[in-house]
């Protein structure tokens, strides 16, 4: 018999003349199971702990703290051990000193909303900062797990997803997975943190602590009552904790959303973008740290029973209820944001990123720089960058905003053009112009428009600003077909339409020659002095045109796909 009611247990013990002892609660860190050996036959209770995902599937509960007690007959009720569950979710509690006349022994205990390893707690789930961790009794109240020594009894305890305790244990599984990934793979410093959650908590956020407010007296994470079923939200907030603890982001906080330009809305607009860009960087990075752990750490392969598919992909979902319906616009799904290209947007402004001040642009740039997928861009170029998780993690260190990250990423890629699908030793301007297809795609750098007829070989060139009007300086660069610079235009721009600019080529270009042109945008210089180095600017993708032979006053502008350009260069 695996478990028995308290009433029947009491009757059995009364017939044997067994005395009841007091329950002794020991703190975490007490002697781990099993107890010291004795001369009597042993009884073992193998307890398997499970948690329940948002769709009702059960999974082994890993790295979760559990405690057990054993009813020792004439010796009374004694502590049987405690510890964190292993990868199987099963802990064994052992009885090896039966009382006189005792033919069976009984176990019960608690599983706490604490995850960690060894004797160290990593995440603690609570109803409030000063409260104790949530706890569930195993087996259910009123029952004990019965073992008839010598022998073994197995019992599976499942925490459902319909209680606040079960929901918290659910979130801790995702959080502990992410914590283990960054600690074990990237050597991150991740202090213990509390996760506050109830069925009435309002809003999800990370508080770095020491703010001197009632809401944030100490470092912690709060999860909204409706967000427990959105692992991406939980991992996003934990991403802030990891980012803050490892100097990956500057001061952050404030209202934000995907598709919002934080520069304009949070810091007064054009040329005052530092605070808004820090916010966009911190929010985009927090989301990406969660998703990178999911993908590179292989969350999908962590449990014997598969997790819901939408919990293990690289799409950001935010839902209000845990139902299986994942279609955009359904009652439970608030929005879902694709991280690969501009092809899946629900809830974003016009479905398109708004530049460096938008966390959506930051998120998508990080995704494209991370993976090896070759995504086609609207410019005709493709995403050929594949930096991987380790190199990205190294680039994140010490960054305050997107511009700092992008500058260092561009330096890494120009030093090794093979990272972007080019050849070792290729010209750095070609590398930067190829990389510029990514910032152009996500609304950060200017976007090329057209080359129009000019007088002789002095064409008119048009481009659009992008970056939600946050850029204030531009450079037009023209190169020959060997990527030697032939002209640099820094003269005042002429606005010929909303967000549309025009430059007149100043020097005569050679008839019949092929040229490449790019436009560089700069927004991070309140002094009005342009950065000295070109790689401190945001480069557009490059366009290619040929100057007509003598007698023809037209220029034929042709867009060349990035793949074709690379094949020609490699030929």
N, C-alpha and C positions, 0 to 999 in steps of 0.2 A: 504494500500500500504506500503510495508516494506522499500523500498528505492527508491530514485528519483534522476534524474540527476540534476546537478547544474543549467543547463539552465532552466529547468522547475521550479525548486525551485525559481530562481530569478524572473521569470515571475509572479509566484503566490504571492511572497512577494511584488513585485511592485504594483500589483493590490490592495493589502491591505494597501499600504503606509507604510510598515515596514522598519525601518532603519537597516543597516548592521553595526555590531560592529566589533571590532578587536579581533583576537584570542589571548588568554592569555595562554602561556605555563608555567605551574608550575612544579617545580622540584619534584623528587620522595620524598615521605614523607609528601606531602601536604595533606590537609584534604581528607579523603577517602570518597567515595560515600556511601549513597546519599547526596545531598546538603541539606541545611537547609530548613525546611518546610515553606510554605507560604499559603495564603488563597485560591489560585486558584486550579483547578483540576489538578491532576498529570498525567504525561505521562511517561511510563517506557519503556526503551529499554533494553531487555535481550540479551546480546551479548555472544554467545558461540564461544570460540576460539579453533581451532583444528590445529594439526600439521600432517604432512604426513610422514609415514615411507618409507624406501627405496624401498618397493614393491608397494607403492601407496595407502596403507590403511590409513585412517584418524583416529585420536585418540584425545580425550580431552586433551587440553593443560593445564597442571597443573603448579602451582607455578610460573606463568609467569606474568611479570609486564605489565599492560595495562593502558592506559590513555583515557579519553573521554572528548569531548566538546559538548555543546548543543547550538543550535541557538535560542536565547530567544526573538525573535521578536524585539520590540522596545528597549529592553535592550541590544541587540547585542549578540555576540557570547561569551559564558561563559564556564569556566572550570566546568566539570560535575563530576570529581572525578578520582581517580587512585587507584590501588592496585594490589596485586598478585591474580591470578585466583585460585579458590578453586579446589578441586578434580574433580568437574564436568566440569571445564573449563568455567563456565558461570559467568559473572559479570553483574550487573544491574545498569544502569545509569538512573537517575530520573530527570524529569522536573516538578517543582511544582509552578512556578510563571510566567504563561503565560502573554505575553504582550497584550495590548489593541487590540481587534479584531483578535487576533491570534487563529486560530482553529487547528493548528498542530504545532508540534515541530520536530526538526531534530537533529540527533546525528552523530558524526564521532569521530575518535580517532586513536590511534596508539598502537600497541603491540610491546614491545621492547625485545631485546635479553638479558633479565635479568631474572634470576630465584631466588627465595628466599621465605621468609615468613615474615609476620608482616611488619615492616619497614626496614628489613635487606636484602640486596642483597647477594646472595651466589656465583653465577656464572654470568659473564658478557661476552657476545660474541661480539667481535670487529674485525675490519679489520686490526688494528694495535694497539699497546699499548696505544698510545696517542689519538686514535680516539674515537668518541662516539659509543655507542652500536648500533648495527644494529636495524632498526625499520621498521615496515610495517604499512601502513595506512589501517584502516577498516572504512567503506567498501572500495572497490577499489577507487582510485583517480577519482574524478568527480562525485561521488555519496554520498548521505547521507542516514542514516537510519531514516525513517519518522514514527512518532507516532501521532495518533489523540486522544488527551486527552478528557475525561478520558479513558485510555486504555493502552494496552501493545502491543509492537511489538517485535518480536524475529528475530534475524539475526545470522547466522552462518558464521564466518570468518575462512577460511581455508588457512593456509600457506602451499604452495606446496613445493615439494622437488626439484624444478627446478631452484631455485634462491639461491644466497649465503645466503640471510636472512633466507629462509626456511630451508636450510641445517643446518644453525647454530641453529635455534630453535629446530630442530630434535635432534642434539647432546646435547643440554642443557636438554632435557627431560631425557635422559639416565643419564647424569651427575648429575642432581638434585636428581634423584632416588637414586643413589649411595651415594651421600652426605647425604641425609636424613637417609638412612639405618645406616651408621656408626655413625652419630650424635645421632640418636634416640635409636638405639639398643646397641651401644657400648660406647656411651658417648665421641666420638672422638672430638678432637679439629680440626676444619676445617676452616681456614681463607678464606675469599672471594678471588676468583682468577679470572683472566681474561683468556678467551680462544680466541686465535687469529686464524682466519681462513679466507681465501679467495679462489677464484677459481684458485689461482696461488701459494699458500703457498707450500713450498718445505720441506717435512719432518715433522714427528710428534715427539714431545719431551716435557719434562717438564723441566723448568728452575727454580731452587730454589731461584734465585736472588742473588744480591750482588757479581756477578762475575766480574764486571768491564769490560764487553765486550759489543760491539754493539748489539750482538745477545741476551744478557741476562742482561739488565740493572735492571730488576726487576722480581720478581716471576711471572710466568705465564705458560700457556700451549699453545703450537702450534699444530694444527692438519693439516696434509698434505691435499692438495686439493682433493686427491683421497681416503682419509680415512674417510670422514664423514659418509659413509655407513657401516663402520665397528665399531659397538658399542664397541667391545672388545678393539679396539685401543684407543678409547676415554676413556674408563674406566681404561685401563692400565695407561695412563698418569695421570688421576686423582688419581689412586692408588699411584703413586709416591708422589703426593701432600699430600695425607693423611698420607703416610708413613713418609715423611719428617717432617710433622707438628706434628707427634705423636712419634717421636724418634723410629721408627720401622726399620730403615735402616741406614747404614753409608753413607759416601760420595760415590756418584755413578756417572755414566756418562761414555761415550765412546762407540765405536762401539760394537755391540753385535748381536747375533741372536740365535734362537733355535738350539740346536745341536752343539754349539760351546763351546769349553773349553776356558773360559776366563782367566784361570790361566796361561796357556801356552802362549796365544796370547797377553795378556795384561801386564804380569808382569814377563817375563823372564823365566817362566817355573817352574820346580820342586823345591819345598821347598821355593819358594818365592810367595806363593799363596794368601796373604792377600788381595791385591787390586783386583785381579781377582775374588776371592771368594765373596768379597763385591759386585762387579758388578753383578755376577750371582744371589746372594741373593736378591739384590734390584730389579732386573728385574723380576725374578721369583715371588717375593712377589707382585710387582706392578700388574702383570697379575692376580695372585690369588686373590688379594683384590677385583678386579673387578668381577671375576667369583663367588667368595663367596657371594658378595652382590646380584648378579643375582639369585643365588640358594637359599640362606638362606632368603633373602629379598623378594623372590617370584616376580621377575620382570614380569613373565608370567601372573600373576593375577592382574596387576595394572591397566589395561585398559579394557574398555567394549568390544572393538574389539581386538582380539588376535594380538599380535606382531608377526613378522616373527619367526618361530620356531628356526631357527639357531641363532637368537639374544638372546634367553633365555635358551640355553643349556650350558653345561659345556665343550664345545669345543671352542678353540680359532680360530676364522676365521679372515683372512685378505684379503680384496677384493679391487679391483680397481674400479669396477662399481657396482651399486646396483641391478643388474638383479636377477631374481628368480633362475637362474641355480646355484645350490650349489655343483655340482659334482667336485671333486678334479681334477685339471688340466684344468678346463674350463677357458675361457678367462678372466672372471671377478674375479676368485678366485686365489689369489697368493698361499696361503697354508692354511691348517687347521691342528691344533695340538690337538690331543686327550690328555686329562688330566688324563685319567684312564687307567693304564697299557700301555704297548708298542704296542698298537693295531691300532693306527690311526696317521700316521706320513706322512706329505707331506711337503717337504722343509727342513727337518732336516738331519743332517749328518748320513747316514746309517739308518736313522729312529730310532736311539737309543740314549739315554742320554749319555753324556760324563763325568759324575761324578759331584762332588760338585762345580766345576767351570762352570757348564752348567745350565743356567736358566731353561731348560727343565726338568732336574733332580729335581731341587728345586720345580718347579711347580707340578710335579707329586707326589713327596713326600707329599707336602701340601694337595693335593687332597685326597690321600689315608688316611692321618691322619684325615682329616675332616669328610668324609662320612662313612656311615654304610654299604656300599656295600662290599661284600666279593669277592675280585678279586683273581683269581688264578695266581700264579707266576711261572716263569720257573723253580724255585728250587723245585717245588712241594708244597711249603707252600702257604699260602694265606694272603691277607691283612685283618686282623681282627681288626684293630684299628679304633675307632670311637670317636674322641675327640670332634667334634662339633665346631661350630663357636665361641662361647664364650670362650672356653678354648684355642683355637688357638689364638684368638685375645690377650688374656692375655700373651701367650707365645711369641708373636711377640715383645713385648715391650723391648726396649733397645738393640736389636740385631744388630750386625755389619755384620755378615756373617752367612752362613748356619751352621757351626760347633757350634756356640754358641746356635743357636736355637735347634739343634738336641740334644745337651747335656742336655738342660733343659727339652725338651720333653721326653727324656729317663728317666730323674729323676722322672717326673710326672707319667709315665707309670709304672716304677718299684715300685713306692709307692702305686699304685693301679692297680694290674695286670688284674683286670676285664676290664680295658679299652682296652685290647688287646685280650680279650676272654679267659683269663686264670682265675685261681681261686685266691681269696684273700689269701695272705700268700705264694704264690708260690715263689720258689727261684728266686732271682734277676738275676742270671746268665741265667736261663731259659727264663725269661722275655726279657733280652737284646738279647739273641740268637734268640728268636722268632721275636722280633722287627727288628733284623738284616736282615730279609728276604726283608724288604722294601728297605734299602740302598743297598743291594746286587742286587736287581732287577733293580735299576736305575743307576747302574754303579759306586756307591760311595765306598762301602766297597769291600774287596776282595771277590771272588767267589770260592766256594769249587769245587774241581775237582775229586779227587779219593784217595782211600787208597789202597796201593799195598802191596804185600807180603814182609815180612822182615825176619830177622833172629830171631827165637824164637818169642817172643811177642813184638818185636820192629819194628812196621810197618813204611813204607815210605808214607808220606802224601804229596799231591800235591794240589796247588791252583793257581789261576790267580789273578793278581794284580787289574785290573780295575782302576777306577778313573783317566783314561787317563795318567797314569804314574806319577801322582802327589803325590802318597803316597810314603813314604820313610822308614817307620818302620813297623814291623809286630810282632804280638804275636800269637802263636799257643796254644790254651787251650784245654785240654782233661778232660772230666768229666765222673764220673761213672753214673749209671742209676738213681741215686738219686741227681744228679747234684752237687756232691762234687768234687772239683777240684783234679785231680790225677797227672797232669803234666802240666808244663808251659814251653814253648820253646821260648827263645828269642835269640838263637844263630844266627849267620850270615846266611842269606839265600843263596841258591845255585840256580842260574838261569839256567834252563834246556831248555829254549825256550823263545821266545819273550813273555814277560809278565808272564812267568810261573815259579813258585817257588817250592822248595822241602825242606821238613823238615824230619829228621830222629828222630823218637821217642826215647828218651834217656833211659827211664826206662822200665822195663818189665811189660807188662800188663797181667792180669790174664786170663787164658784160660777159654772160655765159658762165659765170662762176656760181658755185653753190655756197650758200651762207646759212648759218644757224643763228637764231636770236632767242634771248630769254629776257625776262623782266624780273628784277629783284625788288622785294618790298621790305621796308623796315618800319617797325612800330615801337621798338623799345629804346627810345632815346628822347627823353624829355628836354634835353639840352638843345636839340635842333642840330647837333653835329653828327654827321653820318658816321657809322662805324667804319674803321679803316679797312677791315678785312671783308672780302666778299662773302666768306662762309659764315659771317655773322648776320647775313640777311636771309630772308626766305626766298628761295629760287622758285620760279615757275618751271613747268616742263619746257622743253625747247621745241621750236618750230623750224622748219627748213624751207628755204625759198631759193629760186634761181633767178638771177638777173637776166633779162631778155637780151638777145643779140642786138647789135646796132641796127637802128631803123625801127625797132619795136619799142614803144614807150610803156609796155605793160610788164608787170611782174607776175609770174605764175606761182602762187603760194600753194605749197603742197604739204600736207600733214604726213609724216612718216611714222609708222608704228615702231615702238621701241624695239620690238623683236627683230624687225627688218634692219634697223640701224645697227644693232649689235652683230647681226650676221654679216653685214657689209664690213663692219670694222674688223671682224675676226677673219674675214676672207683673205 
